[in-house]
C-alpha cells in the first residue's frame, strides 16, 4: 500500500499545478485590466488638466478635505462610491469562486491519491467538465433571453433610456464642475471670502433699503390728515353758472414716498429720523360741477409720522355734471343778443335794440357730458305799440375745465321773426296837421272834422300786413280855390266808410299800409253840391305809416276832384293816436 501511494503521487501533481497555473493566469489578466483602467483614468485626468486651466490649477487641492465639506451637500457621491465598491466586490468574487473550485479539485486528487482510485478521479473530472459545460450553456441561454426581452422593450424604454442618459451626463458634468469649484475655493480662499462678504453686504443693503422705503405713513393717516389740512378749491361761479358750494366727497392716496428733506425748508423738524411725502387726489362736487384737486402733504418721523408744513397744491381740474343755469342765461340775455348781432350784421332788425325790453322764456335745453357742451333754446317776445314781435334764439355754451365755468360760444336764430299786430286793432283818432293842394289854396275843412280810423282786424301773411277798418272824415269834392277856406261848398263829411289797408314792400322800422276808402255806402253829409255839370269825384285814398322807431302813426287822406277839365288834389295829414 505504501509503494502504491508513492507511485500515484507524481501522476496527480502535474494536474494540480496546471490548475494553479490557470488561476495565476486569471489573476494576471484581472491585474492587467485594473492597471489598464487606472492608466485610462490617469490619462483622462491629464486631458482634463490640459483642456481645463482652472481644473489644472486646482489639481493640487486636497480631495479629502473638499469631500468632507461637499459630502453633506451631494450625498449621492458616496452612494456612487459604494456602488463602485459593490461592483468591485462582485468582480472579486469570481476569483474566489475559482479558488473554491480549485480547492475542491485538489481535495479530490488527494482523496484519489490516498485511495489509489484513478478511475474515480477521472470520473469526477468528467463530472466537473460536464457541469461547467451545462453552466456555460445556461448562461448563454439566459443572455439570449435577456437580449430578446431588451429588444422587445426597446420602444417602450427608449424615452426612459434617453432621460437616464441625459441625467447621467449632467450628473457627471456637475461632479466635474464641483471638483473644479472646490479646488478653486481651496486655492483662492481669500478671494472667495471677500466675494462672500461683499455679497452679504450687498444683500444687507438691499434689505435695509426696502425696509426704509416701506416705512411711510399709513393710508389711514394720510386720509385723516387730508380731511383736515387740504382746502377746497377757490371756485367762483361764472356768468352762466349757478351759485353753489363745493363739498368734499372723496379722498384717494395716490403715492407715499420717502424723502431726504422736508416738504419745505421751514417745515424741517429737529430730531426727525426721516421725511415722507404723500400725493392725494380729492374730489369735490356740487349740483352742476365736480372738481378734482391733486395736492402733496409732508410728514416727519419723530417717534411716529407727524404732519408738517402746508399742502402743495399741484393742480385743480373741473368737470361739468349738468348744463348752464338757464336763469343765469336769461339774466345775461343782452350778451346773447349782442353775439347774435355779431353773426348777422346785415339783418334789417337789430336784435339788441328790438328785443332789449323783450320777455324771454326757455323752450328747451340740452347737455353733452362727454363733450362738455350745452345749448339753450329761448323765445323772446318784444311788446310794441302795434302788438308784439317774437324771436327764437339758440345759444351754445362750452365748459372751461381750468376755471370751471361756462362760456357763450355761438347764438343763432332758430326760427324767423313772428309779428303780432293785435295792437293795431282799435280806434285811432286823428289830429289835423296840414292840408296841401296840388293847385290853388288849401282847404281846412278837415280841421273841424278830423279823420277817424277804426281797425277791426289785422292779419299778417307772406310778409304782408293787411288791416280791415272803417273810416270817417271829410273829402274835398270841389275844384281849386283862389284862397283858403275853413269850409267850402263841395266838402263832404263821411262816416263808417269801409277801407282795406295793405303793406307794400318790406316791413322794417316803418310799416306803411294804404288803400281806398269806399264811400259808396257811407253816410254822407254834403253841405252844398257843385254846380258844374262836368265835375267828378274819385274815391279818396288813405295811407297810414306806423313808425316803429318813433312810436308814431301818421295818416294821409287824399281827395281828387276834376272840374272843367282841371284836376286838383287835396292831401290832408293827420296824427293818429289810439283811444
C-alpha angles and dihedrals in degrees: 000000000000095000092048091055094051090048095052096049097073089053094056100040097076091054092056091047090052091053091049091050091053089054091050090051092053091049091050092052091049091049091050092050092051091048090050091052091048090049091050091050091051091050090050091052090048091051090049091051090051097046097039114051094186091053089048091053091050095047091103093058118118107255093196093055092049093045090054088058098040100040094082089051097045106030090164089074091067089048089055089052091050090050090051090051090048091052090047091051089049090051092049091051091073096067089047090054089049090050090052090051090051092050090053090051092050090050091053091049093049091049090050091049091052094048095034088226103146092166090061090053092052092047091050092048090051090049090052091048092052091046091051090049092050091048091052092049091050092051091049091050092048091050092051092049090049092050090049091051091048090050093049091050096042093102095049094044095044096094094042091049091050093050091047091051091050091047092049091048093049092046090051090050091050092050091052092047090047092055090047091050094049091048090051092049091049093050097040099035094144094053091046091052092050091050091049091051092048091050091050092049092049091049091050092050091051091049092049091047093054092045091053094044092051092050100092134128113287122254092246090053092052093047093050090047093049092054090060106033106037116086123216117253114275095242122174120192117241131226093280099033127100119247106251144135129245117233128197109252106160144023125193125180106221100181144351117200139168119246134197092218138034121269088258135008094248091050096063114126126217112240095014113154094200147349133227139187130208128198112212131190114210126189124209123185138189134175095282106010142050127200129202117201126192114199139162126227127197130219137186126205105230105150086322135356115301129181116251136182129000128301118271107221109212104179144342122203130180135209128192116233094185139010132274124302104265090204090058090048092054089048090055096043090129090068090050092051091048090051088050093052090049090059096042106036094154097059115124090228125054109222091203093059099031096050101030089111095033125127112235128200130183113248100178142342138194138195131201108199095186095051093034093229136122141180137207126203114205138181122215125196117195116195117223134180089254095046128283142313120218129198136179119214131183115204121194125205136192127205122236108216093195096056100024093231137119121243129200109248109173141349124203135171107252093193140014122271116277120211124204112194096183088119090069092062110100141056120313118194122204132224115207112247107166149328125224126190124203087220134007125008127329125257119226100199090118091064091071093037107036124189120273121194123191115190113202100176140013123196134178121204131158093351092307126116117211125191125194112203150141125235140201131191145092128308121196109232097175141086132259119309128225090211137011121275135193087217130002131191109267096040105131126200116212135187135191094011111166118239135177118203126193136175124246120200131003122336109235134141087326128050115202121190127177140178148144123281109226106212094169094103096025126117106260128196110186112180091196138357131229116263094209113102095206094055118121131179125210125213110274119250123224124201122182125190121198108200105202095184095051094030092229137128124213124187129194122198112197120199119191121193131175121200128169089352092305119116121203129184126206118196116196116194122206135183108223126209127180119244 
